[in-house]
């Protein structure tokens, strides 16, 4: 399928995602990574780069990098190197950031997801370990800024993609899938408001078939909504500039959610500007295959593996399986429902339909879902054995949602049982046929739509309790 065009231009997007790792201490020191402490109370001598201090690698950060590599089908380097990335900001105490450049710990891999019902795959270049910088504070100071170094040294895994995405919708779908993966395997809490999952989007435009255009990097996108807005604005801005005869200059830009616009912050640096060189204080990071296999053996079932199992074990379409593995809680709810009712496709339909609709309306979070898997399974079983119709089942579901009782008791109390007795149905059908001779004549003359004019009165006469499939079967039999 060809990429969508915007005003005759192809959009090209690549992502860099800074994932804060879920260790209790920093990547090269024992200082805490807990969020929300008073400024500069969680910055030790190593984080402050005091003379004579040396970094020591956090084993937990390495194991989380290995987990990500395994989850994304990447190559995990047996030997990787840390480098010094040199730049000068007030919130960078050392004057450089310890990162990885030439030989990252995680190499290659891919992230697959659905955009609508179309499957997409984004290739990864790398994921490398590095330390976070501190934070400059401007809001509470008049005419000056403060520096909080609590975040300095917090472990990050920077995940870099190829420029494979072709729309803001595709970029957001990728980011959501990556967010799902890192939270599923537990290497990151995924809190975007606290900066645990920060995305930078590299955006450029070009005429179809032309070389890649000059990219501008939108920094620190901390919500999926702002991500789409920022990319859409940046695409429109770049196209307008090109159409007006201006060349795009490589730059780092920020998105202002209040105005809905991006603005240039600084010209974009290239790798040479950072003067990378191997960090002399850190030896190469060596990861043996036995370490990798131990981490693999301790990992929970991955979402893509679980989705494949749902396809083979339960016979679900790939789309359903992918949607049901968006979180561990939803996946567990589906499995419990499917096993209890023996109708996995119906369980999938109800969870992706009525349950999701209620959750998306904001009525309640999944953790507080008022309908248990056992209750939903009981409801589905009553549909399967023709006790109730689909319409009646929705009435029962509403009552379950409002905690008004259990399935069978609700069906009885509301008088929702279907009429499956052929003789009782035939009596109703005979009355309707006698009262609607015109519809009967039209159907026998070849107008199949006339059948609908008979089904409606039959369902009304039965107060909605007639089994629709049985009604159709008996009607056709009587009409020849």
Secondary structure, DSSP 8 states (H G I E B T S, - for coil): ----EETTEEEEEEEEEEEE---SB-SSS--B--TT--TTSS--TTTTT-TT------HHHHHHHHHHHHHTT-EE-SEE--EEEE---TT-TTSEEEE--SS-SEE--EEEEEETTEEEEEEEEEEEEEE---EEE-TT-SSS-EEE-TTTT-EEEEEEE-S-B-SHHHHHHHHHHHHHHHHHTTS----TTTTSEEEEEEEEEEETTS-----EEEEEE-SHHHHHHHHHHHHHHHHHHHHTT-----EEEEEETTTTEEEEEEE---GGGGT-EE-TTS--EE--HHHHHHHHHHS---HHHHHHHHHHHH---HHHHHHHTSSHHHHHHHHHHHHHHS-HHHHHHHIIIIIHHHHHTTS--GGG-SS-HHHHHHHHHHHHTTSS-HHHHHHHHHHHHTT---HHHHHHHHT---B--HHHHHHHHHHHHHH-HHHHHHHHTT-GGGGHHHHHHHHHHTTT-B-HHHHHHHHHHHH-
